[in-house]
Amino acid sequence: MIAFEILLWSLLLILACMTLLWLISLLKKDASIVDIFWGLGFIIVSPFYFNLNPNHFIRQWLIFALVVIWGLRLSLHILRRNWGHGEDHRYRAWREQAGNFFWWRSYFKVFLLQGVVLWIVSWPLLAAQQSTKPLWTIFDVIGIVLWSSGFFFETVGDFQLARFKRDTSNKGKVMRTGLWAYTRHPNYFGEALIWWGFYSFALAASLGWWTIISPLLMTFLLMRVSGVAMLEKSLVVTKPEYKNYIESTNAFFPWFPRQCII
């Protein structure tokens, strides 16, 4: 089992970054910068995990590279998406509800909470980096397949939606072509696959099975909490066409639409 001290130091590292980010958010009056940091947070903690193991096999280098590729792409995408739009509506609503108390409540409700989630989700990265097996296993192959499939869904889904929104004639319409014809949230589905891929890499390490809480937590959050459920609650209200989209297209797992979309 991975030493408690390692988990503790990684948690302290993440919370220190979140505290600094919180202070920046107070100056900017924008708590949504925490979303931009999500991918970068894993890039920051990954070198810590990587350097704990003196034996750097191909598996260790590959996982480190995959984290950097995924994290940079995601953070740059969110930065580009949010640029010039001010604070995200979710955080604005919380700010209005809390009033003058939001400045300190945001530290616990937004930054520390996401820091703890980031820490738990990162556990497979730590377990995989601790592996002393130089030879590849079937779990490594499965990990590559899952990560690649997830990165495809997430990247292509984000690109298709961004291109759709850039066309002013699509204002108020629902994106239901490309990957979005098979799942209402290809980017969230891809994110879940990526973390199941990292967990598969962890299975190649001794006792890496215990980190299954990471992909389970991510999948649950994406499907029931901060992903599909939260987003669709507002989309049903702002876009009447979305109700038909719900009836014809799976929410998360891709499948053929249940009726022809013209």
N, C-alpha and C positions, 0 to 999 in steps of 0.2 A: 504494500500500500504506500502511496505517496506520503511523504512526511508532512505532518501538520504544519511545521514551520514554513514549508514552501508555500502551502495554501495561504497561510497567514500573511506572508510577505507579498504575495501576489495581490491579495485583497487590499493591503495597505497601499500598494503602488497604484491600483486602480482608483481607490477612494481619494488619494492625494491628487490625482489627475482630475477627478470629478470636482473636488473642492476648488481647485484653480479655475476650472471651467465655470463653476457657479459664480465665482467672483467676477469673471469676465462678463457673465450674463447680467450681473447687476449693473455693470457699467453700460452695457449695451441695451439693457431693458428688453432682453430677448432670451427667454428660456429655451426656445426651440433650437438653439445652437447645439444642444445636447444630441439632437438627431444626427447632425453632421459628424459628431465625434464618435458615434457608435462603431463604425468600421475602423476608425483610427485607433480606438481603444484597444482592439485586438492586435493591431500592428505594434502598439507600444508594449503590450505585455508579452508578445511572442518572443522577442529577443531574450527576455528574462527566462522563459521556459527553455529556449534553445540553448542558452549557455549553461544551464544546469547539468547537461549531459556532455561529458568530455568526448564521447564517441559520436561524431556527426556522420551518420550513414546517409545514403541517398534519401531514405524515408524522411529524416529530419530536415534536410535541405528542401525537399519537395513540399513538405507541410508548411515550412516557413514561407516559401515562395507563394503557395496557394493563398495563405492568409493575407500576404501583402497585396497580391493581385485583387482578391475579392474586396478587402478593406478599402483600398485606394479607390477602386471603381465605385463602390457604394457611397463613400463619403463625398467624392467629387460629383456624383450624380445628385445627391441631396443638396449639396452646396449650390450647384447650378440651378436646380429646381426652385430653391428657396430664395435665391438672390433677388433682392429688390422687392420682396413681398412682405417684409416685416415678420413679426412673430406669428407662428402657426396658430390657427384658430383654436386648437385644443388648449394651448397654453394661455391664450388670451382669455378664454372662458374661465380657466382656473384663476387667472390674475384678477378678473372682475369679481369672482366669487369670494376670494380671500381678501381683497382690498389691500389695505396697508400691511397686512400680515404675509402677503405673498412672498416677499423677499426672503424670509427665513423658512417659510413652509416649502418653497420650491427646492430648498437644499435637501430636505428629506423626501418630499413627494416626487421630485423629478430626478435630481442628480444622484443622491445616495442610493435611491431605489434602483435606478438604471445601472449604477455602478455595481451593485450586488448581483443584479441579473447578468451583467456582462461577465462578472467573475465566475458565476456558476456555469454559464454557457461556454466559457473558455476552458473548462476542465478537460475535455478530450484533447485539446492542443497540448496541455501539460502532460497527460498520460502518454500520448503518442511520441512526444519528444523524449520521454524517459525510456523508450524501448531500447534494448541492447541487442536486438535481433537484426543482423546486417542483411539477411536474405528476405526477399519479399514474400508475402503470404497472400492467400486468396482475399483476405480482408483489405490488403492494400489495393488490389485490383478493383474490388467493389467500391472502395473509397474514391478512387479516381473516377470511376463511372458515375457514381452519385454526385460527386462534386462538379464534374463536367456538365452533367445534365442539369443540375441546379443552376450553375453559372449561366448556361444557355437560356433557361427560362427567365431568370432574373434580369440578365442583361438585355436580351431581345425584347422581353416584355416592357421594360422601362423605356427602351429606345422607341418601340412602336407607340407607346402611350404619349411620350414627349412629342413625337412627330405629329400625332393626331391632335394634340392640344395646340401646337403651333399654327395649325390651320384655323383661322378665325371663323370659317364657315361651319366648324364643328362645335362651336360654343353651345353648351347646353345639351349636346348629344352624348350618347353612350358609346364608348369604344367597344366594338364587338367583332373585330376582324383580326387576322393574324392569330397569335397565340390566345388572344382574348376571346376568340370564338369557341375555345375549348375549356377555358377556365376563367372565372371572373377575376382571378388574382394570380396570374402566372408568375409575377415577381415574388409574391409571398410563398407560393409553392416551391419556387426555385430556392428561396432562402432556406426553407425547411430541408430540402434535399442536400444542400451544401453542408448543413450541420449533421445530418445523418451520415454524410460522407466522411466528415472529420471524426465522427464516432467510430466508423469502420476502421479508420487508421488507428484509433486508440485500442481497438480490439486486437491489433497486432502486437500490442505491448502487454506485459505481464499485468494482470488484474485491471486492465483498462475497461473491463465491462461495467464497472461501477459508475462511469461517467455518463451512462445512458440518461441520467436526469437532464443533461444538456439538450440533446435533440428533442426529448419529450417536452421539456419546458418551452423551447422555441416553437415547436409545432402547436402546443396549446395556446401560447400567446398570440401567434399569428392567426390561428383559427377562431379563438374565442374571446380574446381580450383586446389587444392593441392593434390588431390587423383587420381581418375580415369584418368582425362584428362591429367595431367602432366606426370603420369607414363606411360601411353600408347603411348604418343608422342615419347618416346625413345624406347619402346619395339617394336613398328612396324618397326623401323629402324634396331635394333640390332638382332631381331629374325623374319626372314621371315615367319616362321610358325604361327606367331601371327595373321596374317591377316585372316587365316582360322579359328583360334580360335574366332576372333571377329564375323565372319559370323555364327558360330555355337552356341555361348554361350552368354547369357545376360551379360551386363556389370556390373550391380549392383544388381537388384532384382533376386533372384534365380528362375530358371525355367528349365524344361527339355531341353537338347540340341536339336537343330533343325536338327541335323543329327547324325548318329552313328559315334562315335569316336573309331577307331581301334588302 
